[in-house]
Amino acid sequence: MQSCCPHLPSGLTLRIILGMYFIERRVADHQWIRELNFKTEFKALKGARRKAISTLGTYRVVHAM
């Protein structure tokens, strides 16, 4: 089976290249603690909103390459 894009790696390496979206929580000393990761920005936004409402904390979504 031949790849459609031979110049790009496949599998897990490709996922790392495309990036992930992380939910980070703000702690008392104004630092951000990374908590969860998602494949899509939409899922990360839903997760951050759900956590912010349930804990009354400050959360943000960060895209990491």
N, CA, C and O atoms as a GROMACS GRO file, in nm:
protein
  260
    1MET      N    1   0.084  -0.118   0.000
    1MET     CA    2   0.000   0.000   0.000
    1MET      C    3   0.089   0.125   0.000
    1MET      O    4   0.180   0.137   0.082
    2GLN      N    5   0.062   0.214  -0.090
    2GLN     CA    6   0.144   0.333  -0.103
    2GLN      C    7   0.073   0.452  -0.039
    2GLN      O    8  -0.048   0.469  -0.054
    3SER      N    9   0.147   0.532   0.032
    3SER     CA   10   0.092   0.649   0.100
    3SER      C   11   0.064   0.760  -0.001
    3SER      O   12   0.137   0.776  -0.099
    4CYS      N   13  -0.042   0.837   0.025
    4CYS     CA   14  -0.073   0.948  -0.065
    4CYS      C   15   0.025   1.063  -0.047
    4CYS      O   16   0.045   1.142  -0.140
    5CYS      N   17   0.086   1.073   0.069
    5CYS     CA   18   0.182   1.180   0.098
    5CYS      C   19   0.310   1.119   0.154
    5CYS      O   20   0.327   1.116   0.276
    6PRO      N   21   0.398   1.071   0.070
    6PRO     CA   22   0.517   1.001   0.120
    6PRO      C   23   0.612   1.091   0.199
    6PRO      O   24   0.696   1.040   0.274
    7HIS      N   25   0.600   1.222   0.184
    7HIS     CA   26   0.689   1.313   0.256
    7HIS      C   27   0.645   1.336   0.400
    7HIS      O   28   0.719   1.393   0.480
    8LEU      N   29   0.523   1.291   0.435
    8LEU     CA   30   0.473   1.307   0.572
    8LEU      C   31   0.480   1.175   0.645
    8LEU      O   32   0.450   1.071   0.587
    9PRO      N   33   0.519   1.177   0.772
    9PRO     CA   34   0.516   1.054   0.851
    9PRO      C   35   0.372   1.016   0.882
    9PRO      O   36   0.282   1.098   0.869
   10SER      N   37   0.351   0.893   0.923
   10SER     CA   38   0.215   0.848   0.951
   10SER      C   39   0.198   0.815   1.099
   10SER      O   40   0.295   0.814   1.176
   11GLY      N   41   0.075   0.790   1.136
   11GLY     CA   42   0.044   0.744   1.271
   11GLY      C   43   0.061   0.850   1.377
   11GLY      O   44   0.021   0.965   1.359
   12LEU      N   45   0.120   0.810   1.488
   12LEU     CA   46   0.136   0.896   1.604
   12LEU      C   47   0.219   1.020   1.573
   12LEU      O   48   0.191   1.128   1.623
   13THR      N   49   0.321   1.005   1.491
   13THR     CA   50   0.406   1.119   1.456
   13THR      C   51   0.325   1.226   1.385
   13THR      O   52   0.345   1.345   1.410
   14LEU      N   53   0.234   1.186   1.298
   14LEU     CA   54   0.150   1.282   1.226
   14LEU      C   55   0.061   1.357   1.324
   14LEU      O   56   0.040   1.477   1.307
   15ARG      N   57   0.008   1.289   1.424
   15ARG     CA   58  -0.076   1.355   1.524
   15ARG      C   59   0.003   1.461   1.599
   15ARG      O   60  -0.050   1.569   1.628
   16ILE      N   61   0.128   1.434   1.630
   16ILE     CA   62   0.212   1.531   1.700
   16ILE      C   63   0.238   1.652   1.610
   16ILE      O   64   0.238   1.765   1.658
   17ILE      N   65   0.259   1.629   1.482
   17ILE     CA   66   0.282   1.739   1.389
   17ILE      C   67   0.158   1.827   1.378
   17ILE      O   68   0.169   1.949   1.378
   18LEU      N   69   0.041   1.765   1.370
   18LEU     CA   70  -0.082   1.842   1.357
   18LEU      C   71  -0.116   1.916   1.486
   18LEU      O   72  -0.183   2.020   1.481
   19GLY      N   73  -0.072   1.866   1.599
   19GLY     CA   74  -0.092   1.934   1.725
   19GLY      C   75  -0.210   1.881   1.804
   19GLY      O   76  -0.292   1.804   1.754
   20MET      N   77  -0.216   1.925   1.927
   20MET     CA   78  -0.323   1.888   2.018
   20MET      C   79  -0.372   2.014   2.088
   20MET      O   80  -0.304   2.116   2.089
   21TYR      N   81  -0.490   2.004   2.145
   21TYR     CA   82  -0.547   2.114   2.221
   21TYR      C   83  -0.550   2.073   2.368
   21TYR      O   84  -0.598   1.965   2.402
   22PHE      N   85  -0.499   2.159   2.454
   22PHE     CA   86  -0.488   2.130   2.596
   22PHE      C   87  -0.576   2.224   2.677
   22PHE      O   88  -0.591   2.341   2.643
   23ILE      N   89  -0.634   2.171   2.784
   23ILE     CA   90  -0.706   2.253   2.882
   23ILE      C   91  -0.611   2.280   2.996
   23ILE      O   92  -0.552   2.187   3.052
   24GLU      N   93  -0.597   2.407   3.032
   24GLU     CA   94  -0.511   2.446   3.143
   24GLU      C   95  -0.593   2.519   3.247
   24GLU      O   96  -0.683   2.597   3.214
   25ARG      N   97  -0.563   2.493   3.375
   25ARG     CA   98  -0.632   2.555   3.488
   25ARG      C   99  -0.540   2.657   3.553
   25ARG      O  100  -0.420   2.631   3.571
   26ARG      N  101  -0.595   2.773   3.588
   26ARG     CA  102  -0.515   2.876   3.654
   26ARG      C  103  -0.516   2.851   3.804
   26ARG      O  104  -0.621   2.831   3.865
   27VAL      N  105  -0.397   2.852   3.864
   27VAL     CA  106  -0.384   2.831   4.008
   27VAL      C  107  -0.357   2.964   4.077
   27VAL      O  108  -0.340   3.066   4.011
   28ALA      N  109  -0.353   2.962   4.208
   28ALA     CA  110  -0.347   3.083   4.289
   28ALA      C  111  -0.226   3.172   4.259
   28ALA      O  112  -0.238   3.294   4.266
   29ASP      N  113  -0.113   3.115   4.226
   29ASP     CA  114   0.006   3.196   4.203
   29ASP      C  115   0.022   3.238   4.056
   29ASP      O  116   0.134   3.260   4.009
   30HIS      N  117  -0.090   3.248   3.984
   30HIS     CA  118  -0.096   3.296   3.846
   30HIS      C  119  -0.017   3.210   3.748
   30HIS      O  120   0.039   3.260   3.651
   31GLN      N  121  -0.013   3.080   3.775
   31GLN     CA  122   0.048   2.985   3.683
   31GLN      C  123  -0.062   2.899   3.622
   31GLN      O  124  -0.171   2.888   3.678
   32TRP      N  125  -0.033   2.839   3.508
   32TRP     CA  126  -0.130   2.753   3.440
   32TRP      C  127  -0.084   2.608   3.450
   32TRP      O  128   0.031   2.576   3.420
   33ILE      N  129  -0.175   2.520   3.494
   33ILE     CA  130  -0.148   2.377   3.509
   33ILE      C  131  -0.223   2.303   3.398
   33ILE      O  132  -0.346   2.315   3.388
   34ARG      N  133  -0.151   2.226   3.317
   34ARG     CA  134  -0.212   2.150   3.208
   34ARG      C  135  -0.285   2.029   3.265
   34ARG      O  136  -0.227   1.951   3.341
   35GLU      N  137  -0.413   2.014   3.227
   35GLU     CA  138  -0.494   1.905   3.283
   35GLU      C  139  -0.534   1.799   3.181
   35GLU      O  140  -0.511   1.680   3.204
   36LEU      N  141  -0.594   1.839   3.070
   36LEU     CA  142  -0.647   1.743   2.973
   36LEU      C  143  -0.602   1.779   2.832
   36LEU      O  144  -0.563   1.893   2.806
   37ASN      N  145  -0.607   1.681   2.742
   37ASN     CA  146  -0.577   1.710   2.602
   37ASN      C  147  -0.685   1.649   2.512
   37ASN      O  148  -0.747   1.548   2.546
   38PHE      N  149  -0.706   1.714   2.397
   38PHE     CA  150  -0.809   1.673   2.301
   38PHE      C  151  -0.754   1.683   2.160
   38PHE      O  152  -0.659   1.757   2.135
   39LYS      N  153  -0.814   1.608   2.068
   39LYS     CA  154  -0.772   1.613   1.928
   39LYS      C  155  -0.829   1.734   1.856
   39LYS      O  156  -0.766   1.786   1.764
   40THR      N  157  -0.948   1.780   1.896
   40THR     CA  158  -1.012   1.892   1.827
   40THR      C  159  -1.033   2.009   1.921
   40THR      O  160  -1.047   1.993   2.042
   41GLU      N  161  -1.034   2.128   1.863
   41GLU     CA  162  -1.053   2.250   1.941
   41GLU      C  163  -1.193   2.255   2.000
   41GLU      O  164  -1.211   2.301   2.113
   42PHE      N  165  -1.293   2.209   1.925
   42PHE     CA  166  -1.431   2.212   1.973
   42PHE      C  167  -1.448   2.129   2.099
   42PHE      O  168  -1.510   2.174   2.195
   43LYS      N  169  -1.394   2.009   2.100
   43LYS     CA  170  -1.403   1.923   2.219
   43LYS      C  171  -1.330   1.986   2.337
   43LYS      O  172  -1.376   1.977   2.451
   44ALA      N  173  -1.217   2.049   2.311
   44ALA     CA  174  -1.142   2.115   2.418
   44ALA      C  175  -1.221   2.232   2.476
   44ALA      O  176  -1.224   2.251   2.597
   45LEU      N  177  -1.286   2.310   2.389
   45LEU     CA  178  -1.367   2.422   2.438
   45LEU      C  179  -1.485   2.374   2.521
   45LEU      O  180  -1.515   2.433   2.625
   46LYS      N  181  -1.550   2.266   2.477
   46LYS     CA  182  -1.661   2.211   2.556
   46LYS      C  183  -1.611   2.161   2.691
   46LYS      O  184  -1.676   2.184   2.793
   47GLY      N  185  -1.497   2.095   2.692
   47GLY     CA  186  -1.440   2.043   2.817
   47GLY      C  187  -1.400   2.155   2.912
   47GLY      O  188  -1.424   2.146   3.032
   48ALA      N  189  -1.339   2.261   2.859
   48ALA     CA  190  -1.298   2.373   2.942
   48ALA      C  191  -1.419   2.445   3.001
   48ALA      O  192  -1.419   2.483   3.118
   49ARG      N  193  -1.522   2.462   2.921
   49ARG     CA  194  -1.643   2.528   2.970
   49ARG      C  195  -1.710   2.444   3.079
   49ARG      O  196  -1.752   2.498   3.182
   50ARG      N  197  -1.718   2.314   3.057
   50ARG     CA  198  -1.780   2.225   3.156
   50ARG      C  199  -1.703   2.229   3.288
   50ARG      O  200  -1.764   2.235   3.395
   51LYS      N  201  -1.570   2.227   3.282
   51LYS     CA  202  -1.489   2.230   3.404
   51LYS      C  203  -1.501   2.366   3.473
   51LYS      O  204  -1.506   2.373   3.596
   52ALA      N  205  -1.504   2.474   3.396
   52ALA     CA  206  -1.514   2.608   3.454
   52ALA      C  207  -1.647   2.626   3.527
   52ALA      O  208  -1.652   2.686   3.634
   53ILE      N  209  -1.754   2.575   3.468
   53ILE     CA  210  -1.886   2.586   3.532
   53ILE      C  211  -1.893   2.500   3.657
   53ILE      O  212  -1.947   2.543   3.759
   54SER      N  213  -1.839   2.379   3.651
   54SER     CA  214  -1.850   2.287   3.765
   54SER      C  215  -1.759   2.325   3.882
   54SER      O  216  -1.794   2.300   3.997
   55THR      N  217  -1.644   2.385   3.854
   55THR     CA  218  -1.550   2.418   3.962
   55THR      C  219  -1.542   2.567   3.993
   55THR      O  220  -1.479   2.606   4.092
   56LEU      N  221  -1.605   2.650   3.909
   56LEU     CA  222  -1.598   2.797   3.921
   56LEU      C  223  -1.454   2.846   3.914
   56LEU      O  224  -1.420   2.947   3.976
   57GLY      N  225  -1.371   2.776   3.839
   57GLY     CA  226  -1.232   2.814   3.820
   57GLY      C  227  -1.210   2.876   3.683
   57GLY      O  228  -1.302   2.884   3.602
   58THR      N  229  -1.088   2.921   3.658
   58THR     CA  230  -1.051   2.980   3.530
   58THR      C  231  -0.974   2.877   3.448
   58THR      O  232  -0.873   2.823   3.493
   59TYR      N  233  -1.023   2.851   3.328
   59TYR     CA  234  -0.961   2.754   3.238
   59TYR      C  235  -0.937   2.819   3.103
   59TYR      O  236  -1.004   2.914   3.066
   60ARG      N  237  -0.839   2.766   3.030
   60ARG     CA  238  -0.814   2.813   2.894
   60ARG      C  239  -0.777   2.694   2.806
   60ARG      O  240  -0.736   2.589   2.854
   61VAL      N  241  -0.793   2.714   2.676
   61VAL     CA  242  -0.756   2.613   2.577
   61VAL      C  243  -0.632   2.662   2.505
   61VAL      O  244  -0.626   2.776   2.458
   62VAL      N  245  -0.531   2.574   2.496
   62VAL     CA  246  -0.404   2.608   2.433
   62VAL      C  247  -0.378   2.508   2.321
   62VAL      O  248  -0.393   2.387   2.340
   63HIS      N  249  -0.338   2.559   2.205
   63HIS     CA  250  -0.300   2.472   2.093
   63HIS      C  251  -0.149   2.455   2.095
   63HIS      O  252  -0.075   2.552   2.089
   64ALA      N  253  -0.105   2.331   2.102
   64ALA     CA  254   0.039   2.302   2.106
   64ALA      C  255   0.077   2.221   1.984
   64ALA      O  256   0.008   2.125   1.949
   65MET      N  257   0.185   2.260   1.918
   65MET     CA  258   0.231   2.188   1.799
   65MET      C  259   0.323   2.076   1.838
   65MET      O  260   0.373   2.004   1.752
   0.00000   0.00000   0.00000
